[in-house]
Amino acid sequence: MGVPEDLLAAAKQCLSERGYARTTVRDIVAVSGSNLAAINYHFRSKDALLARAMIEVTGEAVTEVLQAFPDDSNAWLEPFWAELIESFQAKPMVWRANVETLAQAPHLPDVRASLAEGQALAQRELARRLPHQDEAGAQVLLTLFIGLLVRWQIDPDHAPAAHELAAGIRSVAEAVAG
């Protein structure tokens, strides 16, 4: 990797470990092994570097969500949630940085636009993979996913498991249909 890539990787790590507000240029430099001038040279500012890192981590999250959807569209609900929860456990840096991105998006127009674009892509792709090309179902899944992500970041020991989510979704669907 080169210096810009090292800085981006360090910024993602700092977002995950320290959050946006507590990350300093010295933190990024220490993690990346580069120097202070490199941030301004390659990204103009710490804020621009962190914004770029948040945009990239959003793309990583969208990829994880889409990869979680199983090939068998007949039995997908519980495996989808199980795969996402496994990703939360296997790639905590990506997901912590994404929660930080959600928190910062209202204040950073470029990040907000990228996040909205990523959510729209995820929703379209989920709808395409659902039986009957279900756009409304994809919107609900994406909304539930964001809530699950936040719950996992706050209290993973008490966040619902995949089978509990699947059962709960079925229960709500039956109650609404009934």
N, C-alpha and C positions, 0 to 999 in steps of 0.2 A: 504494500500500500504506500501511497505517497502522503505528503503532508496534509492536503485537503481531506483525504479519506481518513487519516488518523485523527484529525480534528473533529470530523463528523462522528466518528465512532466514539470519541471521548465525550462529545457533547451529548450523544444519546445516553451514554453511561451516566453522565452527571445528571441529566434530566431524570433518569430512573432512580438514582441514588439520593440526589439532593433536592430535586425539583427545580423549576424554572427560577423562582425568586432567590433561592439560596445558592445557585451556581455562579461562581465567579470565573473570570478569565484565568486566574491562577489555578483553579480546580481543573479547568479544561486543559491547560498547558501541562499540569502535572500528570494527568492521565494520558495525554497524547504523546508526551515526550518532546514536544516542539517548543517554540518560544512565543512570547507575547505578540511580537510583531507579525507572526504568521497568521493570527486570527484576522487582523485588519487587512493584511495583504490578500488573503484568499477569500474573505467573507465580508469585509468592510467594518464589521462590528461583532461583538459577542451576541447581541440580540439577533442579528441577521444569521449568524451561525446556528443559534438555538432554534430559530424559526425553520431553517433548512433541515435541521435534525428532526424537528417535529413533523415536517412534511414527509420526510423519508420514513419515519417510524409509522406514520399513518398508512403509507403504502405497504409496509411490512404487515401491518395488522389486517388490512384488506385481503392480502394474499393468504394469511392464516385462516381467516374466516371462510374464504372460498375453498381452500384446501380441506377444510373440515367437513364440507358437505359430501356425504358418501355417494358412490357411484350408483348404488341401488336406491332408486327413488321411491320404492315401495316401503322400505323399512329404514327411514332416514332420521327420524326425530331424535331418538335417544343416542344413536351413534354421532350425530352432528354435535349435540351438546357435550358428549364424552370427549370428542376430539378437541373441541374448544377448551374444555377444562384441562385436558392434558397439555395443550399449548400454553395455558396460563402457568402451569407448573414447570414446563420445560423451558419457557422463554420469558421469565418474569421481567427482565429488563424491557423487552418490547412492550409489554402490557402496562407496566408502571409508567413508562414514558408516554404511552397513549392516554392514560388517565390524566397525566400532566398536560398533554396536548388538549384534551377536552376542556380542562380548566382554563387554559390560556387562550383558546380560540376566540372567545368573544372580544378579546383585547387586541388581537393581531389579525387584521383583515386577510393577509396572504395565507396564514395558517387556517383561518376559518374557511376560506374558499377551497383550500386543498382538502380539508376535512369533509366539507360538504360534497366535493367531487368524489372523494373516496367512498363516502356513504352511499351516494347515488350509484356508483359503479357496483358496490357490494349488493345493493338492493336489486339492481337490474339482473346481475348474475345469479343471485339467489332465486329470483322470480323465474328466470330461464330454466333453472334446475328443478324447481318444484313441479309436481304434477299439475297440469292444467295452466302452466305459465302464470302462477298466482302472484300478482304484484302486491295485493293487499297482504297476503300471507308473508311475503318477503319483508314488507315494511314492519310487520309485527315481530318477525324473527330478529330483524336488525335492532329494533327497539329493545326487545328482551335481552339480546346479546349485550348491548351497552349497559343495561342494568346489572346483568350478571357480572360483567367485567368490573364494575364499580364495587359490587358486593364482594367479589373475590379479593380485591385490593384492600378492602376495609377489614374483612373478617373471613378468611378462607376456611377456617375450621367450621363455620356455621353457614357458609354459602351452600345453596342446594346442589346436590349431585345430579348427574345426567338423568338417572331414572326418576328422580323427584321432579325435575323440570318437565320431562316428558309426561309424567302422570298428571302434573298440575295443568299443563296445557290441554291435555285431553279432558280433564275435569271441567275446566273453564269452557271449553268448546261444547261439551255436553250440556252444561248449565245454560249457556247462551242459546243453544239449539232447542232446548226443552221448553 
